[in-house]
Amino acid sequence: MDELDTPVLDNHMHLDPVNGRNTAAVEEFAAMGGTHLLVLNKPSWHLGVEVETPADFRAVFEMTIDAVADATEVLDGRAWPVLGVHPTLISQLLDRGFTAEEAGELMRGGLDVAAEYVAEGPALALKSGRPHYEVTEDVWAASNETMRHAFELGAETGCAVQLHTEGGEDFTDVAEWAENSGLARERVVKHYAGGRVAGPTPSVLSDEDELEVAAEAGDPFLMETDFIDDPDRPGAVLGPKTVPRRVRWLLDSGYEAAVENAHVETPARVYGIDTRATLSN
């Protein structure tokens, strides 16, 4: 297999050091030509952590940071942690007897803890968002308040914020909330995006049709698998080999500029990282 003459970044991958394949999945990514990863902490309950206080999130974040260090050892580039609170935690907390207001307060506290890891260096960015399914008005309000808090923390620490939200193409209102908090809209990343998104920077789930839309548009975008590292669902959402495979497809299809956009220019613009300078070769 020919080597890829470009950095290859998967913008949203999960690693599970408790139940999953963890570094073995990274090795698959690297063997296909992948060089860089942004690793999102899995939802706290997936790692066996039942949060009661903001400090309880530290165990989740520390596991993710350790998994990222192991991942970096097998990459030609490196991995970075993206830490935060999965927005669907609010439903878990309600099931445990929390009110929406109490759940939102706990989740915002967890984001405060995540922001400490950004400010002190190990983490690159934050993650937040709102449920992707129908919820009551009080849950929706608490979730939006939590997301706005993430934007405030991003502005304070100078970092990007990845969002897990409902589907759609128009998130200009969310981008405006970020700007009102002092965070540039280009530093808000819509995870699990299609090829066309208004407002934030799209992180395109890497199927060929959506990547072609993004490549043709020429706007800043990223590529991801949302690999969840679940032994009961191998390859879900997309497998760790997918992004390097899609990069080869883009290059073979004449989209060299799109590859440069997604793997060099947009990572620099959104996260302030240099994927070329961080290559070991």
N, C-alpha and C positions, 0 to 999 in steps of 0.2 A: 504494500500500500504506500502510495506516494505521501511524503511528509507535507503538511500544510505550512505554507510560508506566511503565516499570520497568527497572531494570538487568537484563541478561541475561548470565549467567556460564556459560561452558563450563568445567567443572572439570578436564577432562583432554583436552588436544589436543597433538599433536606437530607441530612445524614442522621442515622439513628444508632448511636453507640450502645444502646441497651438491647434493642430487639432486631436491628437491621443488619445490612451488609456493610455499612459504614465505609471504611477505607477501600474495601474490595470494589465497591461501586465507583469510587474515584479512580481506581486503577483501570477500570473499563473505559471511563471517560478519557483518561490520559492516553491509553493505547490507541484510541481512535483519532488522537490529535488534539484533544482538549487540553488547555493550558491554565485556565483561570476559573475559579468558582466563587460565587457568592452563596454562602450556606446559611439558610434561615433556620433558626431554632424550631424544632417541631412543637406543636401544641403541648403545653405542660403535661396534660393528662396522658399523652402518648408516651411520655418518658417516665410515667409512674409518679409524677409529682402532683399532689392535690394542694393547690395554693389556698392559704388562709390569710396571709399577710404579704405585702410587697416583697419582703425579704425572701419568701419562699421561691420566687422566680430565679434567685441566684443559682440554685442547683441546676436548673434548665440551661441557663446561660453558660455556666462553667462547663457543662457537658458539651455544649456546642463549640465553645472555644477550644476545648481539647480535641474534638473531632476535626476542627479546622487545622490545627497544628499538625495532626497526623496526615491530613489531606495534602497540605503543602509539601510534605516530605516526598510525595510521589508525583508531584506536578512539575512540569518545566517552568511554569509560572508560579502562581501561589493562590491560596484561597483566603477569603475574608469572612468573618462572621457578620451577619445582619440579625440584630436581636430585637425582640419586642414581644407583644402579647397578641395571640391570635384572637381576632374579633369574635369568633364563635364561643369563646370562653364565657361570654356573658350568659349564654343559654345554659351552659353547665352550672354556672353559679346560681342562676334562678332555680334550677332543679334542686339545688342544695339548700334553698331557703333564703338566699340573698334577695333583696329588692333590686330593681334596676339601678337605682341611685347608688346603693352599696356596692354592687358589682362594678359599676363604672368607676367608682372611687378606687377600688382595689386594682383594677386594670390600669388606671392612670398612675397609681403607685408603682406598678410593675414597669411601666414605661420610664418612670423616673429612674428606677434601678438600671434599666437597659441603657439609658442616656449616660449614666456614670461610666459604663464600659466604653462608650463612644468617646467621652471626654478624656478618659484616661488612656485610650489607645488601642485596646484589643479589637474593638468592634468598629466597623466601617459605617454602618447606617442603622436606622431603626425600621421596625415594621409595625403596622397598625392596620386600621380599616374599619369595616362594619359588616354585619352579617349579609350573606348573599342570598338569604331566603327571607320570606315574609315574617315580620316580627311586630309586636305591639308598639304603639306610639312612644311609650316611655322607654322601651328598649332601644328604639331607633334614635331617640333624643340622646340617651346616655352614650350610645355608640358613636354618634357624631361628635359629642363633646369629647370623648376619648380620642377620636381621630384628630380633632383640632388641637388637643393637648400634644399629640405627637408632632404636629407641625410646629408648635411653639418650641418644643424640645429640639427639633431639627434646626430651627433658626438659632437657638441659643448655642448649640454645640457645633453648628456649621456642617451638618450632615444631611444626606438624603433620607427620604422616608418611602419605603415600599408599602403599597396598599393591597390588602385583600378586600375586595368589595363585590357587590353584585355585578353582573355583566352589563354591557352597553358600550356605546361609543362616545357619549357626551358627558364628560366630567369637568366641564369648565367651572361649575360652581365650586367643586372641591378644590380645583386649582386656585380659584380666587380666595377661598378660605386660607390656603397655604400662604398666598401672597400677603393677605391681611395679617398673618402671623409673622411675617418677615422672612418666609422661606420661598425662594424662587420656584415657580411652577415647574420648571424643567428638572428640579430636584425631587419632585413627587413622581413616583413610578407606579404605574398601574400594572400590577402583577396579573398574569393569566389574561393577557389582552389579546384582542384580534389585531389585525394589521393596521387598523385605523382607529385612533382615539383622539378626541379633542380635549385639551387641558393638560393632563400629565404626560410624561414620557411613557410610551407603551413598552412593556416587556412582553414580547409576542410569544405565545405558546407555539412551539416550533413545528407546525405542520406547513407543508409546502404552499398551500393556497394563501394562508394568511401572511406568510413570509413574502410571497410575491407581491401582495398588496402593499406591504410596508416598503419593500425594495423599490417598487415603482413610484411610491409617493416621495421618497427621498428625504423624508423628515427623520429626525433622531429617533432611534428605536434600539431595543435590546432584544436578546433571544434567551429563552428559558425552556426547561423541561417540566418544572414543578415535580421532579422525581421525589417520591415520598418515602422511599426506603422502608417499605412495609413488606415483610416476608409473606404475608397473606395476599398481597397484591403486587407481585413482581412486575417491574416495568411501569407501574402506575406513578404518575399520570403519563409521563413519557420516560423511557429508559435513559440511563446516563450516557449512552452512545449517541443520542439523537442530535444534540447540537452540533458536534463535529461532523456528523453525517450531513446535516442540513447545510453546513458551511461548504462542504464539498459540492453539494448540489447547487448552491448559489453561485459558486465559482464556475462550475461547469455550464451554468445557464447564463453566464456573462454579467453577473451582478457583483463584480469586484468592489465597486464603490459602496454597495450596501454592506458587504462584509467589513470593510474599513469603518463604515458608519457604526455598525452594531458592536464591533469588538475592539475598536480603538477610540474613535471620536466621541461616541456617546458615553462610554464609561468615564472618559476624562471629563466630559461636560457635567455629568450627573454626580459622580462620586469623587472626582479629583484624582483618579488613579491612572497610572501610565502602564498599560498592558504590554507595551513593547519593552520598556525599561526594566520591567520585572520578570522578563524571560531570562532563564539561566543560560540559554544558548544564544 
